[in-house]
Amino acid sequence: MDSRVPDIALVSLGCPKNLVDSECMTGILDTEGYRLVPDPAQADVIVVNTCGFIESAKKEAIDTILAMSDFKQPTGRCRFLVVTGCLAQRYPQEILDQMPEVDAVLGTSAYGRIADAVKRLEADPTRFSDCGKGPTTEHLTKKRATSTQGYAYLKIAEGCSNRCSYCAIPDIRGPLASRPFEDLVSEAERLAAEGASELVLIAQDTTRYGTDLYGRRRLPELLRALSGIEGVRLLRVLYAYPDGIDPELVAELADNPKVAKYLDIPVQHASDVVLRLMNRRGNRAEILSILRGLREKVPGIVLRSTVLVGFPGESEEAFEELLDFLAEVRFDRLGAFVFSPEEGTPAATMKPKVAKRTAQRRYREVMELQNRISREIGKAKIGRTLLVQVESVSEDGVFYLGRSEGEAPEIDPPIHVAGRSGPLSFGDLVPVEIVDATDYELTGVTTE
């Protein structure tokens, strides 16, 4: 057996919440003396942190695992292939049985034991799985190696207790497990000291933060505490459940200058019939009231959402209700998904099913409507000046790329920026006049 410390490559798939888990594993491995390399071809151990939320994510995970197996000995350098994350938690035995290329399977409760898993394989190459039940936040307490520049994700809770009928996350990740308030403030202080001027708060449902640990919602209080940290310029909230957007949170969005006037609220649908089938709390009228209140009390707020079409029982009438709702609300940004039956969830066996062709047509109609709305909203910004943080350069080298308060990292398209009076530096915060807009992208010129 090779006695040198192995080089490790980690491939992260899925959402920002998964990225934080990957960063924690990277930090743990670094602390244990392993060298992290960006190129899997140069690694002795490859770790693939998977998503397993919907069918397309599972397919991407399987394809990535197989692609990484090409780097294994004898044709490549890699000695061990480790699979972690949601797919691993959900199908540990199936992975071991059907993918002989995989040497170890670690579930979502085993992120903190990644270094132990590598050591175990080095000592004994026998294949194994480590997939205990229940949520854990232990790995989130470790110093992590952030992979983002200028901003960082702050994962405030693990798991979910909402039990939407289509979602497997509660079974994969377990029920809501909020992190202690003081731990989050300490981590935010460290991230800010390391150069993260924007903190993006994430969880399966950020608005329920604290309900399990303290018996009440503490997201507004957390935002106030984090805004007092030196070096924090902006706080952004993603994945807010509609019924958790209470007056205290709205006031924080309106009055705290460090809280982005931006909110990601996955509403999923607007038909009361479908919302009940989805086991979502609230109805169309309540959601509309919440959104109108936000627009009224937080002028200029950017609202992002996601909807699910083709859900079992979604009639043509219910779909038209959704279209009418979207036309009325006019989300600034919207993602749409076609229903994917996830085994073990109540929705997987619900009837009547919606034909795939019908679901795809409904998806196209939603996105065509949203494209028009986004284009109109973008055109209305022409002539306005936004404060933009410069982050990178476009592939063609013509424009700088940056974000204002209205763009979340990695989710929303960046603003294309031309420097009026010379070169810009990454991290610069500059006023930019918007001069052009397409369906989703803005282009501007610095005013200084």
Secondary structure, 3 states (H helix, E strand, C coil): CCCCCCEEEEEECCCHHHHHHHHHHHHHHHHCCCEECCCHHHCCEEEEEECCCCHHHHHHHHHHHHHHHCCECCCCCECEEEEEEHHHHHCHHHHHHHCCCCCEEECCCCHHHHHHHHHHHHHCCCCEEECCCCCCCHHHHCCCCCCCCCEEEEECEECCCCCCCCCCHHHHHCCCEECCHHHHHHHHHHHHHCCCCEEEEECCCHHHCCCCCCCCCCHHHHHHHHHCCCCCCEEEECCCCHHHCCHHHHHHHHHCCCEEEEEECCCECCCHHHHHHCCCCCCHHHHHHHHHHHHHHCCCCEEEEEEEECCCCCCHHHHHHHHHHHHHHCCCEEEEEECCCCCCCHHHHCCCCCCHHHHHHHHHHHHHHHHHHHHHHHHHCCCCEEEEEEEEECCCCCCEEEECCCCCCCCCCCEEEECCCCCCCCCCEEEEEEEEECCCCEEEEECC
